[in-house]
Amino acid sequence: MSGQPATLSRRALNRALLARQMLLERVDLPPEAAIERLLGLQSQIPGNPYVALWSRLNDFDAEAVSELTQSRKLVRIALMRGTLHLVTVRDALMLRPVVQKVFERNMTPGSVYGRALASIDMAALMRTGRRLVEEKPRSNRELADALAPHFPDRDGHALSQAVRAVLPLVQVTPRGLWRRGGLAISTTIESWTGETLSGDDAPDATILRYLAAFGPASVTDMQAWSGLTRLAGAVARLRPQLTEFRDEDGRVLYDLPDAPRPGEDGEAPARFLPDYDNALLGHDDRRRVIDDGHRLHFKKQNGLLPAFLIDGRVAGSWRLDRDKGAATLSISPLATLGRKDRAALSRGAEALLAFHEPDARTRDIRFADAP
């Protein structure tokens, strides 16, 4: 990297993010390839990856993703930020060792669980925990109850949390299948897939892939997305492979030299995103996609609201309700919508309803007044 780094406006950063997130235009990709390009999809709510992919792929077939999950080519496993993601098995095996420190942070001696398990034989706990979840997939409560008799002087919940922090557990089907329910029960990824974790916990390759999906980005952006700390050293190692920019506030941003950075003038279509979509959570500075003053609008008790984009930026929230045979998609804009934007949202909402609720007898779209 040489010369004075170019400054990228927030709009330029927005268009780069949308291009890499497949939100400027839908693309023709198999679901596995799309999920790998995005470095996984948030799956705290099991149905969210399906909406995320529908918003990004042409002719998306939700059942194809269910089949890949059922056949154990895709898994739901806790990864970045300690949250559940839908990823390919290959990426799960690579990513979990890289982000393992995020989970072990909850087990430090000064933490709640660390204090509850002080001086415990951790190796014995992990052997017992692995045997129990590989014997049969278990819920958190079932695992706690099964562990407690083996360690009678310890809190069962703390024991369960320690096993979940150290062992790479995947939630098993039918949970996570399209339009089907199931208990949140887990086993090890080794037992579920027959594969073993990578032995490499260096973050370098993950940072390069993060930039391909979310760049240009700062070191603090990388840390916010991953949940890791102290990534500056890894970025320093990678600098010969990177291009450097500045944002409008002078912060240093890194990127891959050949990654797409489209011009600022291109239009961005209206898009519906699920709650927890990584396009909205992938940076520390999220102003490229949402105004700081709007972030509180999307926080709700125990979660976030689904968002829609107008001209590439978060412009409101949406909610889908089903009452027997009637499906209703409610749209709550942050500001008064122009006629063109309202029409674009209506078309997108009709398509989303048809995808999400194909068997509904009636489908209705409702616009709330802007605050």
Contacts in CASP RR format, 6 or more apart in sequence:
PFRMAT RR
TARGET T0000
AUTHOR 0000-0000-0000
METHOD contacts of the structure
MODEL  1
MSGQPATLSRRALNRALLARQMLLERVDLPPEAAIERLLGLQSQIPGNPY
VALWSRLNDFDAEAVSELTQSRKLVRIALMRGTLHLVTVRDALMLRPVVQ
KVFERNMTPGSVYGRALASIDMAALMRTGRRLVEEKPRSNRELADALAPH
FPDRDGHALSQAVRAVLPLVQVTPRGLWRRGGLAISTTIESWTGETLSGD
DAPDATILRYLAAFGPASVTDMQAWSGLTRLAGAVARLRPQLTEFRDEDG
RVLYDLPDAPRPGEDGEAPARFLPDYDNALLGHDDRRRVIDDGHRLHFKK
QNGLLPAFLIDGRVAGSWRLDRDKGAATLSISPLATLGRKDRAALSRGAE
ALLAFHEPDARTRDIRFADAP
1 239 0 8 1.000
1 240 0 8 1.000
1 242 0 8 1.000
1 243 0 8 1.000
1 244 0 8 1.000
5 244 0 8 1.000
5 245 0 8 1.000
5 246 0 8 1.000
5 252 0 8 1.000
6 245 0 8 1.000
6 246 0 8 1.000
7 245 0 8 1.000
7 246 0 8 1.000
7 247 0 8 1.000
7 248 0 8 1.000
7 250 0 8 1.000
8 16 0 8 1.000
8 216 0 8 1.000
8 245 0 8 1.000
8 246 0 8 1.000
8 247 0 8 1.000
8 248 0 8 1.000
8 253 0 8 1.000
8 261 0 8 1.000
9 248 0 8 1.000
9 264 0 8 1.000
10 247 0 8 1.000
10 248 0 8 1.000
10 287 0 8 1.000
10 288 0 8 1.000
11 264 0 8 1.000
12 261 0 8 1.000
12 263 0 8 1.000
12 264 0 8 1.000
13 215 0 8 1.000
13 216 0 8 1.000
13 247 0 8 1.000
13 253 0 8 1.000
13 288 0 8 1.000
14 268 0 8 1.000
14 288 0 8 1.000
14 289 0 8 1.000
14 312 0 8 1.000
14 313 0 8 1.000
15 24 0 8 1.000
15 261 0 8 1.000
15 262 0 8 1.000
15 263 0 8 1.000
15 264 0 8 1.000
15 266 0 8 1.000
15 268 0 8 1.000
16 215 0 8 1.000
16 216 0 8 1.000
16 255 0 8 1.000
16 259 0 8 1.000
16 260 0 8 1.000
16 261 0 8 1.000
16 262 0 8 1.000
17 23 0 8 1.000
17 214 0 8 1.000
17 215 0 8 1.000
17 279 0 8 1.000
17 288 0 8 1.000
17 289 0 8 1.000
18 24 0 8 1.000
18 268 0 8 1.000
18 279 0 8 1.000
18 312 0 8 1.000
19 260 0 8 1.000
19 261 0 8 1.000
19 262 0 8 1.000
20 212 0 8 1.000
20 213 0 8 1.000
20 214 0 8 1.000
20 215 0 8 1.000
20 259 0 8 1.000
20 260 0 8 1.000
21 38 0 8 1.000
21 56 0 8 1.000
21 213 0 8 1.000
21 214 0 8 1.000
21 279 0 8 1.000
22 29 0 8 1.000
22 34 0 8 1.000
22 37 0 8 1.000
22 38 0 8 1.000
22 56 0 8 1.000
22 57 0 8 1.000
23 55 0 8 1.000
23 56 0 8 1.000
23 268 0 8 1.000
23 271 0 8 1.000
23 279 0 8 1.000
23 309 0 8 1.000
23 312 0 8 1.000
24 262 0 8 1.000
24 268 0 8 1.000
24 269 0 8 1.000
25 269 0 8 1.000
26 55 0 8 1.000
26 56 0 8 1.000
26 57 0 8 1.000
26 58 0 8 1.000
27 34 0 8 1.000
27 56 0 8 1.000
27 57 0 8 1.000
27 58 0 8 1.000
28 57 0 8 1.000
28 58 0 8 1.000
28 59 0 8 1.000
29 37 0 8 1.000
29 57 0 8 1.000
31 53 0 8 1.000
31 57 0 8 1.000
31 60 0 8 1.000
31 61 0 8 1.000
31 64 0 8 1.000
31 65 0 8 1.000
31 68 0 8 1.000
32 68 0 8 1.000
32 73 0 8 1.000
32 74 0 8 1.000
32 88 0 8 1.000
34 53 0 8 1.000
34 56 0 8 1.000
34 57 0 8 1.000
35 41 0 8 1.000
35 49 0 8 1.000
35 53 0 8 1.000
35 74 0 8 1.000
35 86 0 8 1.000
35 87 0 8 1.000
35 88 0 8 1.000
35 91 0 8 1.000
36 87 0 8 1.000
36 88 0 8 1.000
36 90 0 8 1.000
36 91 0 8 1.000
37 212 0 8 1.000
37 213 0 8 1.000
38 56 0 8 1.000
38 213 0 8 1.000
38 278 0 8 1.000
39 80 0 8 1.000
39 87 0 8 1.000
39 91 0 8 1.000
39 95 0 8 1.000
39 206 0 8 1.000
39 209 0 8 1.000
39 210 0 8 1.000
39 213 0 8 1.000
39 278 0 8 1.000
40 79 0 8 1.000
40 85 0 8 1.000
40 86 0 8 1.000
40 87 0 8 1.000
40 91 0 8 1.000
40 278 0 8 1.000
41 48 0 8 1.000
41 49 0 8 1.000
41 52 0 8 1.000
41 53 0 8 1.000
41 85 0 8 1.000
41 86 0 8 1.000
41 87 0 8 1.000
41 277 0 8 1.000
41 278 0 8 1.000
42 48 0 8 1.000
42 49 0 8 1.000
42 52 0 8 1.000
42 83 0 8 1.000
42 84 0 8 1.000
42 85 0 8 1.000
42 274 0 8 1.000
42 276 0 8 1.000
42 277 0 8 1.000
42 278 0 8 1.000
42 281 0 8 1.000
43 49 0 8 1.000
43 76 0 8 1.000
43 84 0 8 1.000
43 85 0 8 1.000
43 86 0 8 1.000
43 176 0 8 1.000
44 83 0 8 1.000
44 84 0 8 1.000
44 276 0 8 1.000
45 274 0 8 1.000
45 275 0 8 1.000
45 276 0 8 1.000
46 76 0 8 1.000
46 175 0 8 1.000
46 176 0 8 1.000
46 177 0 8 1.000
46 181 0 8 1.000
47 176 0 8 1.000
47 178 0 8 1.000
47 274 0 8 1.000
48 274 0 8 1.000
48 275 0 8 1.000
48 276 0 8 1.000
48 277 0 8 1.000
49 65 0 8 1.000
49 86 0 8 1.000
49 274 0 8 1.000
50 62 0 8 1.000
50 65 0 8 1.000
50 178 0 8 1.000
51 272 0 8 1.000
51 273 0 8 1.000
51 274 0 8 1.000
51 306 0 8 1.000
51 352 0 8 1.000
51 356 0 8 1.000
52 273 0 8 1.000
52 274 0 8 1.000
52 277 0 8 1.000
53 60 0 8 1.000
53 62 0 8 1.000
53 65 0 8 1.000
54 60 0 8 1.000
54 62 0 8 1.000
54 352 0 8 1.000
54 355 0 8 1.000
54 356 0 8 1.000
55 271 0 8 1.000
55 272 0 8 1.000
55 273 0 8 1.000
60 355 0 8 1.000
62 178 0 8 1.000
62 179 0 8 1.000
62 355 0 8 1.000
63 178 0 8 1.000
65 74 0 8 1.000
65 86 0 8 1.000
65 178 0 8 1.000
66 176 0 8 1.000
66 177 0 8 1.000
66 178 0 8 1.000
66 180 0 8 1.000
68 74 0 8 1.000
69 75 0 8 1.000
69 76 0 8 1.000
69 86 0 8 1.000
69 173 0 8 1.000
69 176 0 8 1.000
69 177 0 8 1.000
70 173 0 8 1.000
70 177 0 8 1.000
72 89 0 8 1.000
72 192 0 8 1.000
72 193 0 8 1.000
73 88 0 8 1.000
73 89 0 8 1.000
74 86 0 8 1.000
74 87 0 8 1.000
74 88 0 8 1.000
74 89 0 8 1.000
75 86 0 8 1.000
75 87 0 8 1.000
75 88 0 8 1.000
75 89 0 8 1.000
75 92 0 8 1.000
75 170 0 8 1.000
75 189 0 8 1.000
75 192 0 8 1.000
75 193 0 8 1.000
76 84 0 8 1.000
76 85 0 8 1.000
76 86 0 8 1.000
76 170 0 8 1.000
76 171 0 8 1.000
76 175 0 8 1.000
76 176 0 8 1.000
77 84 0 8 1.000
77 85 0 8 1.000
77 87 0 8 1.000
77 92 0 8 1.000
77 96 0 8 1.000
77 168 0 8 1.000
77 169 0 8 1.000
77 170 0 8 1.000
77 171 0 8 1.000
77 189 0 8 1.000
78 84 0 8 1.000
78 85 0 8 1.000
78 103 0 8 1.000
78 164 0 8 1.000
78 169 0 8 1.000
79 85 0 8 1.000
79 87 0 8 1.000
79 92 0 8 1.000
79 95 0 8 1.000
79 96 0 8 1.000
79 99 0 8 1.000
80 95 0 8 1.000
80 99 0 8 1.000
80 102 0 8 1.000
80 225 0 8 1.000
80 226 0 8 1.000
80 227 0 8 1.000
81 102 0 8 1.000
81 225 0 8 1.000
81 226 0 8 1.000
81 227 0 8 1.000
81 281 0 8 1.000
82 99 0 8 1.000
82 102 0 8 1.000
82 103 0 8 1.000
82 227 0 8 1.000
83 276 0 8 1.000
84 171 0 8 1.000
86 176 0 8 1.000
87 95 0 8 1.000
89 189 0 8 1.000
89 193 0 8 1.000
89 195 0 8 1.000
92 168 0 8 1.000
92 170 0 8 1.000
92 189 0 8 1.000
93 189 0 8 1.000
93 195 0 8 1.000
93 196 0 8 1.000
93 197 0 8 1.000
93 198 0 8 1.000
94 198 0 8 1.000
94 200 0 8 1.000
94 205 0 8 1.000
94 206 0 8 1.000
95 206 0 8 1.000
96 168 0 8 1.000
96 189 0 8 1.000
96 197 0 8 1.000
97 197 0 8 1.000
97 198 0 8 1.000
97 199 0 8 1.000
97 200 0 8 1.000
97 201 0 8 1.000
98 200 0 8 1.000
98 201 0 8 1.000
98 202 0 8 1.000
98 203 0 8 1.000
98 206 0 8 1.000
98 226 0 8 1.000
98 228 0 8 1.000
99 226 0 8 1.000
99 227 0 8 1.000
99 228 0 8 1.000
100 201 0 8 1.000
101 228 0 8 1.000
102 226 0 8 1.000
102 227 0 8 1.000
102 228 0 8 1.000
103 164 0 8 1.000
103 165 0 8 1.000
103 166 0 8 1.000
104 165 0 8 1.000
104 166 0 8 1.000
105 111 0 8 1.000
106 112 0 8 1.000
106 113 0 8 1.000
106 161 0 8 1.000
106 165 0 8 1.000
107 113 0 8 1.000
107 114 0 8 1.000
107 117 0 8 1.000
107 161 0 8 1.000
107 162 0 8 1.000
107 165 0 8 1.000
107 166 0 8 1.000
108 114 0 8 1.000
109 115 0 8 1.000
109 118 0 8 1.000
112 158 0 8 1.000
113 158 0 8 1.000
113 161 0 8 1.000
113 162 0 8 1.000
113 165 0 8 1.000
114 158 0 8 1.000
114 162 0 8 1.000
116 154 0 8 1.000
116 155 0 8 1.000
116 158 0 8 1.000
117 125 0 8 1.000
117 154 0 8 1.000
117 158 0 8 1.000
117 159 0 8 1.000
117 162 0 8 1.000
120 151 0 8 1.000
120 154 0 8 1.000
122 162 0 8 1.000
122 166 0 8 1.000
125 147 0 8 1.000
125 151 0 8 1.000
125 159 0 8 1.000
125 162 0 8 1.000
125 163 0 8 1.000
126 163 0 8 1.000
126 166 0 8 1.000
126 167 0 8 1.000
128 147 0 8 1.000
128 150 0 8 1.000
128 151 0 8 1.000
129 143 0 8 1.000
129 146 0 8 1.000
129 147 0 8 1.000
129 163 0 8 1.000
129 167 0 8 1.000
130 163 0 8 1.000
130 167 0 8 1.000
130 188 0 8 1.000
132 138 0 8 1.000
132 143 0 8 1.000
132 146 0 8 1.000
132 147 0 8 1.000
133 143 0 8 1.000
133 163 0 8 1.000
133 167 0 8 1.000
133 169 0 8 1.000
133 186 0 8 1.000
133 187 0 8 1.000
133 188 0 8 1.000
133 191 0 8 1.000
134 187 0 8 1.000
134 188 0 8 1.000
134 190 0 8 1.000
134 191 0 8 1.000
136 187 0 8 1.000
137 172 0 8 1.000
137 185 0 8 1.000
137 186 0 8 1.000
137 187 0 8 1.000
138 146 0 8 1.000
138 185 0 8 1.000
138 186 0 8 1.000
138 187 0 8 1.000
139 183 0 8 1.000
139 184 0 8 1.000
139 185 0 8 1.000
139 186 0 8 1.000
140 157 0 8 1.000
140 160 0 8 1.000
140 164 0 8 1.000
140 184 0 8 1.000
141 160 0 8 1.000
142 185 0 8 1.000
143 159 0 8 1.000
143 160 0 8 1.000
143 163 0 8 1.000
143 164 0 8 1.000
143 186 0 8 1.000
144 156 0 8 1.000
144 157 0 8 1.000
144 159 0 8 1.000
144 160 0 8 1.000
145 156 0 8 1.000
147 156 0 8 1.000
147 159 0 8 1.000
147 160 0 8 1.000
147 163 0 8 1.000
148 154 0 8 1.000
148 156 0 8 1.000
148 159 0 8 1.000
151 159 0 8 1.000
163 169 0 8 1.000
164 186 0 8 1.000
167 188 0 8 1.000
168 188 0 8 1.000
168 189 0 8 1.000
168 190 0 8 1.000
168 197 0 8 1.000
169 186 0 8 1.000
169 187 0 8 1.000
169 188 0 8 1.000
169 189 0 8 1.000
170 186 0 8 1.000
170 187 0 8 1.000
170 188 0 8 1.000
170 189 0 8 1.000
170 192 0 8 1.000
170 193 0 8 1.000
171 184 0 8 1.000
171 185 0 8 1.000
171 186 0 8 1.000
172 185 0 8 1.000
172 186 0 8 1.000
172 187 0 8 1.000
172 192 0 8 1.000
174 180 0 8 1.000
174 181 0 8 1.000
174 182 0 8 1.000
175 181 0 8 1.000
175 182 0 8 1.000
175 183 0 8 1.000
175 184 0 8 1.000
175 185 0 8 1.000
176 182 0 8 1.000
189 195 0 8 1.000
189 197 0 8 1.000
190 196 0 8 1.000
190 197 0 8 1.000
202 234 0 8 1.000
203 226 0 8 1.000
203 228 0 8 1.000
203 231 0 8 1.000
203 234 0 8 1.000
204 234 0 8 1.000
204 237 0 8 1.000
204 238 0 8 1.000
206 226 0 8 1.000
207 222 0 8 1.000
207 231 0 8 1.000
207 234 0 8 1.000
207 235 0 8 1.000
207 238 0 8 1.000
208 238 0 8 1.000
208 241 0 8 1.000
208 256 0 8 1.000
210 217 0 8 1.000
210 222 0 8 1.000
210 225 0 8 1.000
210 226 0 8 1.000
211 217 0 8 1.000
211 242 0 8 1.000
211 254 0 8 1.000
211 255 0 8 1.000
211 256 0 8 1.000
211 259 0 8 1.000
212 256 0 8 1.000
212 259 0 8 1.000
214 221 0 8 1.000
214 225 0 8 1.000
214 278 0 8 1.000
214 282 0 8 1.000
214 283 0 8 1.000
215 221 0 8 1.000
215 253 0 8 1.000
215 254 0 8 1.000
215 255 0 8 1.000
215 256 0 8 1.000
215 259 0 8 1.000
216 243 0 8 1.000
216 245 0 8 1.000
216 253 0 8 1.000
216 254 0 8 1.000
216 255 0 8 1.000
216 259 0 8 1.000
216 261 0 8 1.000
217 225 0 8 1.000
217 253 0 8 1.000
217 254 0 8 1.000
217 255 0 8 1.000
217 283 0 8 1.000
218 247 0 8 1.000
218 251 0 8 1.000
218 252 0 8 1.000
218 253 0 8 1.000
218 254 0 8 1.000
218 284 0 8 1.000
218 285 0 8 1.000
219 231 0 8 1.000
219 232 0 8 1.000
219 235 0 8 1.000
219 252 0 8 1.000
219 254 0 8 1.000
220 284 0 8 1.000
220 285 0 8 1.000
221 253 0 8 1.000
221 282 0 8 1.000
221 283 0 8 1.000
221 284 0 8 1.000
221 285 0 8 1.000
222 228 0 8 1.000
222 231 0 8 1.000
222 235 0 8 1.000
223 229 0 8 1.000
223 231 0 8 1.000
223 284 0 8 1.000
224 282 0 8 1.000
224 283 0 8 1.000
224 284 0 8 1.000
225 278 0 8 1.000
225 281 0 8 1.000
225 282 0 8 1.000
225 283 0 8 1.000
235 242 0 8 1.000
235 254 0 8 1.000
238 254 0 8 1.000
239 254 0 8 1.000
241 256 0 8 1.000
241 257 0 8 1.000
242 254 0 8 1.000
242 255 0 8 1.000
242 256 0 8 1.000
242 257 0 8 1.000
243 254 0 8 1.000
243 255 0 8 1.000
243 256 0 8 1.000
243 257 0 8 1.000
244 252 0 8 1.000
244 253 0 8 1.000
244 254 0 8 1.000
244 255 0 8 1.000
245 252 0 8 1.000
245 253 0 8 1.000
245 254 0 8 1.000
245 255 0 8 1.000
246 252 0 8 1.000
246 253 0 8 1.000
247 253 0 8 1.000
247 285 0 8 1.000
251 285 0 8 1.000
255 261 0 8 1.000
267 311 0 8 1.000
268 309 0 8 1.000
268 311 0 8 1.000
268 312 0 8 1.000
269 344 0 8 1.000
270 308 0 8 1.000
270 309 0 8 1.000
270 310 0 8 1.000
270 341 0 8 1.000
270 344 0 8 1.000
270 345 0 8 1.000
270 347 0 8 1.000
270 348 0 8 1.000
271 308 0 8 1.000
271 309 0 8 1.000
271 312 0 8 1.000
272 306 0 8 1.000
272 308 0 8 1.000
272 318 0 8 1.000
272 348 0 8 1.000
272 349 0 8 1.000
272 352 0 8 1.000
273 279 0 8 1.000
273 280 0 8 1.000
273 306 0 8 1.000
273 307 0 8 1.000
273 308 0 8 1.000
273 309 0 8 1.000
274 306 0 8 1.000
275 298 0 8 1.000
275 303 0 8 1.000
275 304 0 8 1.000
275 305 0 8 1.000
275 306 0 8 1.000
275 307 0 8 1.000
276 303 0 8 1.000
276 304 0 8 1.000
277 307 0 8 1.000
279 289 0 8 1.000
280 286 0 8 1.000
280 289 0 8 1.000
280 290 0 8 1.000
280 307 0 8 1.000
280 314 0 8 1.000
286 295 0 8 1.000
289 309 0 8 1.000
289 312 0 8 1.000
289 313 0 8 1.000
289 314 0 8 1.000
290 298 0 8 1.000
290 307 0 8 1.000
290 313 0 8 1.000
290 314 0 8 1.000
291 313 0 8 1.000
291 314 0 8 1.000
294 314 0 8 1.000
294 316 0 8 1.000
294 334 0 8 1.000
297 305 0 8 1.000
297 316 0 8 1.000
297 317 0 8 1.000
297 334 0 8 1.000
298 304 0 8 1.000
298 305 0 8 1.000
298 307 0 8 1.000
298 314 0 8 1.000
298 317 0 8 1.000
299 305 0 8 1.000
305 317 0 8 1.000
305 318 0 8 1.000
305 319 0 8 1.000
306 317 0 8 1.000
306 318 0 8 1.000
306 319 0 8 1.000
307 314 0 8 1.000
307 316 0 8 1.000
307 317 0 8 1.000
307 318 0 8 1.000
308 314 0 8 1.000
308 315 0 8 1.000
308 316 0 8 1.000
308 317 0 8 1.000
308 318 0 8 1.000
308 331 0 8 1.000
308 345 0 8 1.000
309 315 0 8 1.000
310 337 0 8 1.000
310 341 0 8 1.000
310 344 0 8 1.000
310 345 0 8 1.000
314 334 0 8 1.000
315 333 0 8 1.000
315 334 0 8 1.000
315 335 0 8 1.000
315 337 0 8 1.000
315 341 0 8 1.000
316 331 0 8 1.000
316 332 0 8 1.000
316 333 0 8 1.000
316 334 0 8 1.000
317 331 0 8 1.000
317 332 0 8 1.000
318 329 0 8 1.000
318 330 0 8 1.000
318 331 0 8 1.000
318 332 0 8 1.000
318 349 0 8 1.000
319 329 0 8 1.000
319 330 0 8 1.000
319 332 0 8 1.000
320 327 0 8 1.000
320 328 0 8 1.000
320 329 0 8 1.000
320 330 0 8 1.000
320 352 0 8 1.000
320 353 0 8 1.000
320 356 0 8 1.000
320 357 0 8 1.000
321 327 0 8 1.000
321 328 0 8 1.000
321 330 0 8 1.000
322 328 0 8 1.000
322 357 0 8 1.000
322 360 0 8 1.000
325 359 0 8 1.000
325 360 0 8 1.000
325 361 0 8 1.000
325 362 0 8 1.000
326 360 0 8 1.000
326 361 0 8 1.000
326 362 0 8 1.000
326 363 0 8 1.000
326 364 0 8 1.000
327 353 0 8 1.000
327 356 0 8 1.000
327 357 0 8 1.000
327 360 0 8 1.000
327 362 0 8 1.000
327 363 0 8 1.000
327 364 0 8 1.000
328 363 0 8 1.000
328 364 0 8 1.000
328 365 0 8 1.000
328 366 0 8 1.000
329 349 0 8 1.000
329 352 0 8 1.000
329 353 0 8 1.000
329 363 0 8 1.000
329 364 0 8 1.000
329 365 0 8 1.000
329 366 0 8 1.000
330 366 0 8 1.000
330 367 0 8 1.000
330 368 0 8 1.000
331 345 0 8 1.000
331 349 0 8 1.000
331 365 0 8 1.000
331 366 0 8 1.000
331 367 0 8 1.000
331 368 0 8 1.000
332 368 0 8 1.000
333 367 0 8 1.000
333 368 0 8 1.000
333 370 0 8 1.000
334 370 0 8 1.000
334 371 0 8 1.000
335 370 0 8 1.000
336 370 0 8 1.000
337 345 0 8 1.000
337 367 0 8 1.000
337 370 0 8 1.000
342 367 0 8 1.000
345 367 0 8 1.000
346 365 0 8 1.000
349 365 0 8 1.000
350 363 0 8 1.000
350 365 0 8 1.000
353 360 0 8 1.000
353 363 0 8 1.000
353 365 0 8 1.000
354 363 0 8 1.000
357 363 0 8 1.000
END
